[in-house]
Amino acid sequence: ALYERQKTGKGQIVEGSLFNTALTMMNGTVIEQAAIKPNRVATMNRAQTSAPADTFKTKDGWVLVQSVGGPLFKRWADLMGEDHWLDDPRFKDDISRGDNGEIISKRLAEWCAERTSEEVLKAMEVVRLPAGPILSPREVLEDPHIAAKGLFQPLEYPGLSAPVPVMRTPVELSETPGEIRSRAPTLAEHTDEIMEELGYSESDIQALKGKRII
C-alpha cells in the first residue's frame, strides 16, 4: 500500500483479521482436503503428517519433540530401543507415521515420564533430534537466553508497584531496532483526550458520561 501510494499518490484501505491469518496458516491443510479429502480431525498438540511430533510430560515439566523425515525417525527409534519399527509398514514414511502418531506419541510419552526435562533434552541433543522445553510464564521470566536478548522492555503500569515486561517487536532490525514508546492505555484512559480532539467541550464530555454513553 505504501509503494502504491508513492507511485500513484492514492491511498487505500488495508484490512487484516485473525480469521484471514488463521486460514493462511492452515492453507496447506485446506488444499489437502480439497485434493484428496482425508477428512482430518483435531489431534490436539500432536502433528498429523509426521511423528513423533507432540508435547510430552516429563517428571518436572513439559517438552516439545518434532521429528520429520526418515533419518530423524531412525535416530528416534534407536533411542527408544524400537529398531524393529523401522520395518513396520505403519511407520514407513512421514504420512504413515503421522497417521499412526498416537502409537508413537504413547511410546515417547512413557519414556519422557521417567525422566526430567533436562534429561530428555540432553538425550535428544545427543542423537540430534529437534526438541525444546515448554516454558511456564515464570520460567519465561527467569530464562537467561530471553534475558540476554533483551526481548522484554520493562514499563511502568498504573496500579502496579513494579514495571511489567512488555514484549518488544518480534522482528529485530540491526540498524533501526524497534522500541515501545508508551504502554497500552487502560480502559477509557484516553477517552477525554479523544473527545476533546473531536471538538467536544468539557461539559459535553461530562454530560455523555452522565448518560453512560462514554
Number of C-alpha atoms within 10 A of each C-alpha: 11 11 9 11 11 10 9 9 9 10 12 9 6 6 6 8 7 8 8 11 11 10 12 11 10 11 12 11 15 14 11 13 13 11 9 8 11 10 10 11 7 8 11 9 11 21 21 23 17 24 30 30 24 24 22 24 20 20 14 12 17 19 21 19 21 17 20 19 13 16 11 18 24 15 17 21 18 15 15 12 10 12 15 9 16 16 9 9 10 17 21 14 18 21 17 16 26 22 18 18 25 18 15 18 20 13 14 21 16 13 16 21 17 14 16 17 23 16 14 23 21 15 14 18 13 9 13 13 20 15 20 19 17 16 14 11 9 8 11 13 13 12 12 11 10 12 12 8 8 12 16 17 14 16 15 14 14 10 6 8 8 11 12 14 13 15 13 16 14 8 8 11 9 7 6 7 10 13 11 14 7 8 12 10 10 9 7 10 10 10 12 16 11 12 15 13 10 9 9 14 13 12 9 13 16 14 13 12 11 10 8 8 8 13
